Amino acid sequence: MDRSKAIGFVVKTLSNQVKRQIDISVSKCEIDGITGMQCWIIGYLCDNVDKRDVFQKDVEIAFNIRRSTATVILQLMERNGLITREAVSCDARLKKLILTEKAFDIHLKIEAQIIQVEQKIAKGLTNEEIETFLRLVNKISKNIE
């Protein structure tokens, strides 16, 4: 099999490249101990802060990660003072995720870096090509659900 034509191999390689770029960009902000994934989660929580309560299950769905993975990441973020968990009145078992001031400060520092990575990724692509790519990726994702 020609790996350069294997969709899974190409997607995994691209994923590694994007992760590496995000990690490099975050390191430029001189923020110790934060991963690219934590940056994405902070961004997701910032995007929803005024819209609705966000729970661990929402993070699992948004990032297509397993419960155990989300638990580890969110526990680390809580230990590092990036989030707190607050019980909701309708169900004491549910804990909404709340960003701390530290996380908001980090978001302000890294947002520009993330935008630069996105611009680098999209460089030379037309809007139509980007839309086609996203449509195909979504179709592939549905195929393997």
Buried (B, 14 or more C-beta within 10 A) or exposed (E): EEEEEEEEEEEEEEEEEBEEBBBEBBEEBEBEEBBBBBBBBBBBBBEBBEEEBBBBEBBBEBBEBEEEBBBEBBEBBBEBEBBBBEEEEEEEEBBBBBBBEBBBEBBEBBBEBBEEBEEEEEEEEEEEEEEEEEEEEEEEEEEEE
